[in-house]
Amino acid sequence: MSTAKRSRTKKAGMAPGTLMHIGRERSVATQIEVTEYDASHLDHRQVDSLAKCLVRKPSPTVSWINVDGVSEVDVLREFGACYGIHPLVLEDILATDQRPKVEDYGDYLYVVLKMISPGKPGEEIHSEQVSFIVGADYLISFQEGLDGDVFAPIRTRLKNEKSRLRSTGPDFLLHGLLDVVVDNYFVVLEQLSERIEDVEDDLIANPAPATVHGIYRLRRQMLFLHKVVWPLRELVGSLQRRDSELIQDGTVIYLRDLYDHTVQVLDTLETLRDTVSGMIDIYLSSTSNRLNEVMKVLTIIATIFMPLSFIVGWYGMNFKNMPEYDLPYAYPVVLVVMAAIATGMVVYFKRKRWW
C-alpha cells in the first residue's frame, strides 16, 4: 500500500459536491463484494464490474455491497448515479477525514465513522474511515481498504441460517457492522491499557527521557480516540431514537445496547486519559525526588568534609611558632581526630535518618 496522502489544500475553493479523494492512496484497485441473502438462501461473490452487482431483484432479498477502496472517483460516481446518492454524500465518502455522523436523506441513511485497529508497540493506532449507505433493502459499505477488515465475523454469522441477520433487514445488518467496529474499540483500549501499565512501571523504576516520549505518544493516541468516540455516541443515539423509518422497531433495542457499549468505551477512554495525564506529574515528581536524593548525598559529603577541611587548613598555615609541629605524634593524632569526627557525623546522620 502507498502511504501517500492527498490533503484538503488541493480542494480549496472548489464547488460543494466536487468529487476528489482526500486521504491515503492505495496501490491496488477497488474491490467489490456482493452478499445477497434472506432467510432461505445466501449468495456471496466478488465482482469485477459495477454492472454485475447492481441487479435489483423484486424479492425481499437484502443486498450488502462492500466496496474496498474509495480512491477511484469513477466507481463512486457510478454508485451515486445508480442509487441516487447525493453528490455531497459522495464527497464525504471520498474525504476520509470526516467526523462520525449520521444523515437522513429520506430514501437512505448515510453513516460514517472510524474503524480502528491496534498497532504494534511503539506504533500509532491504525484507523480508516468506513461509510454506510442504508436503503430499504440494501446496504453499501465503503472502506478505505488500508488497515484490514473487521467485518469477517458478520460474514461468518450470515452463513448461519439460524442467525437473526438472515431474517431481518439492512437496518439490523447496519447494527451488526457497527457493533463489530465498536467491539474492536474495546480491543484497542485493552492493549493501550497494557501499554500504559508498562510505561507506569518504567516511570516508577527508572524515569528517563524515552519514558516521556512514550507518555506523549500515548497522550496523542488518547486525543485521537476521544475525537473519534465522542461523536460516535451521538451517532448511535440518533439511530436508536428511530428518527428514520428505515430503522425498524425490532432493531431499536439492539441499538440501545450498542449505545451502552459506546458509553462504556467513552468512560474507559476518559479513565485512561486521566491516567496518562497524571503520568506527567508522576514523572516530574520522580525526577524532582531523584534530584533531591542526589543533592542530599552531596550535601552530606560536603558537611562531613567541612570540619576536616578546617583542620587541614588550620595546620596548613606557615607559622613557625605552632607548638603542635614539635610533637612526635602530631601527624597520627590529627588523622585519628579527623577520622573520629567523620565517623561521628556519619553516625549522627544515620540516627537522624538524614542518610
Number of C-alpha atoms within 10 A of each C-alpha: 11 10 11 10 12 15 15 13 8 10 15 8 7 10 8 10 13 13 22 20 23 22 21 18 20 19 11 12 11 17 16 19 17 19 20 19 23 19 18 10 12 16 12 16 11 14 13 11 11 13 11 10 19 14 9 10 11 6 8 13 23 25 26 23 23 19 21 20 23 29 26 15 14 11 15 21 15 14 16 15 11 11 14 11 20 12 17 13 20 23 20 20 28 26 20 24 16 16 17 22 17 22 16 14 13 10 14 22 22 20 23 24 24 23 24 24 20 19 15 9 10 10 10 14 18 16 18 20 24 26 27 23 23 23 22 17 18 21 22 21 20 21 25 26 21 19 16 14 16 15 15 10 12 15 12 10 15 24 16 13 16 12 13 14 24 24 16 18 25 25 25 21 22 22 20 20 19 21 21 16 20 21 15 17 22 17 14 17 19 14 15 21 19 11 17 19 14 11 21 20 12 15 21 12 10 13 19 12 9 10 18 17 11 15 22 15 15 25 20 14 16 21 12 12 23 17 13 20 22 17 17 24 20 16 20 24 18 17 23 22 12 15 10 17 13 20 24 16 11 11 19 18 12 16 26 16 14 22 23 15 19 26 16 13 22 20 12 15 23 15 13 19 20 12 16 23 15 11 22 17 11 16 22 14 12 17 16 12 12 14 11 12 13 11 12 14 13 11 12 16 13 12 13 18 16 13 14 18 12 11 15 14 10 10 13 9 9 8 8 7 8 10 8 12 13 9 9 9 10 12 11 10 12 16 14 11 13 19 13 12 15 19 13 13 16 17 12 13 14 11 10 9 8 11 13
